[in-house]
């Protein structure tokens, strides 16, 4: 099955499909758990979200279209144009979106451009070989707490007011509640601690109708 790799910025305002599929895509990531020694208990592990993954693509921008290209002849850009677009995105200091579909590994993630290099090799005049290293990007923002009105506001592009109490709905989990109210999973442990929830409670599932403190 053929797969496709797309790069875009600003909600597909600009989008390119990589014209030649790389022979190999290297994806790397690691855990972020923390181990601590506790008196009379020994070593314990605190589970944390994994570190951001990185991905490297080694491929080429062909000088001319040929049957092995992953795009139609009419959509093939010049090597310089592909490089210019990626360099322009890099200078915006904004994340771009990587979409990798059609393989057993599907990715749709915001990423940062960590490095981009290219060269023209002898014997294949006009075709540029390139290396593109991308790293997963997580959106974040500082929290602004308004104590007087007992609400918490997120200082993001769209400011959202969060109520102190949340009523659990069918299918809710602590992760989904954190994302729904704060935009990410960062509040998971605080909500669990504030409401005295145990791992057993979470395994049994949150009961619709129960109220949880969010902060």
HELIX and SHEET records of a PDB file:
HELIX    1   1 UNK A   73  UNK A   75  5                                   3    
HELIX    2   2 UNK A   79  UNK A   91  1                                  13    
HELIX    3   3 UNK A  174  UNK A  182  1                                   9    
HELIX    4   4 UNK A  188  UNK A  194  1                                   7    
HELIX    5   5 UNK A  199  UNK A  204  1                                   6    
SHEET    1   A 7 UNK A  14  UNK A  17  0                                        
SHEET    2   A 7 UNK A   4  UNK A   9 -1                                        
SHEET    3   A 7 UNK A  96  UNK A 101 -1                                        
SHEET    4   A 7 UNK A 107  UNK A 120 -1                                        
SHEET    5   A 7 UNK A 128  UNK A 136 -1                                        
SHEET    6   A 7 UNK A  54  UNK A  61 -1                                        
SHEET    7   A 7 UNK A  25  UNK A  28 -1                                        
SHEET    1   B 2 UNK A  34  UNK A  38  0                                        
SHEET    2   B 2 UNK A  42  UNK A  46 -1                                        
SHEET    1   C 3 UNK A 143  UNK A 146  0                                        
SHEET    2   C 3 UNK A 151  UNK A 154 -1                                        
SHEET    3   C 3 UNK A 161  UNK A 162 -1                                        
SHEET    1   D 2 UNK A 165  UNK A 167  0                                        
SHEET    2   D 2 UNK A 211  UNK A 213 -1                                        
END                                                                             
